[in-house]
Amino acid sequence: MKRFGIAALLMFLLAAAPGTQSPYAGQQTREIKSLDAATIQALRDGTGNGMALVGELNHYPGPRHILAMASHLGLTNAQQTQTEHIYARMHAAAVPLGLRIIEQERRLNRAFQDGSISNESLRELTAQIAMVNGELRYIHLSAHLAMKHVLTSAQIGMYDSMRGYGGDMPGMQH
């Protein structure tokens, strides 16, 4: 009997332990539960916020970062102009898509909040969000792909080094 009482007490203490709090605690106050403030700002600003990470970490630099590092990379006038055009096209396409994602996430949040969500509306809303996210990711990655054709191998190697990536780039000379 004494063993059962100790085991029950131990189970109660473990269940009440502070480690059981959700990692989402505090996020319930967000206006749009699925988006934090930094993500909302990145979507509004047209910044990648990790959307082009596969390019960035595989030696396909982003135009915004290239422009910030232009003097260190020794861009020619032609490279500078091309990079500005690539960035301008990307930014002009990314901002409206980011705003659409925010609005779609707001609609999804509202449907859960007011209880109007159904399986059908859930499928439609999440498919719309996924499609726009895919378009936005394409916009960012295509800008990284375009930059690969503007820069020399040496500039890409310098970019990677300055960004802290290091390592060898297959098929490229440093």
JOCORGI-V91265 format. One record per residue. PHI is phi in whole degrees, 0 to 359 (999 if undefined). Layout:
PHI
PHI
//
This chain:
999
296
299
299
294
292
296
296
296
298
297
297
295
294
293
268
297
296
289
271
293
293
293
268
305
97
280
293
271
297
296
246
301
275
233
277
301
294
292
300
296
297
295
293
276
78
275
290
51
90
294
251
303
298
285
306
273
241
73
242
295
268
297
297
290
299
298
292
253
309
292
290
273
65
297
284
301
296
296
299
296
300
296
299
293
298
297
299
297
298
297
298
276
287
299
298
294
300
295
296
298
302
295
294
294
297
297
297
301
299
296
289
297
267
78
273
292
230
299
294
292
298
299
295
296
291
294
297
298
297
295
291
300
297
298
295
296
301
302
293
292
293
292
296
298
297
295
301
269
265
267
278
301
296
294
295
299
294
302
302
297
295
276
88
275
55
76
276
252
305
77
232
259
264
//
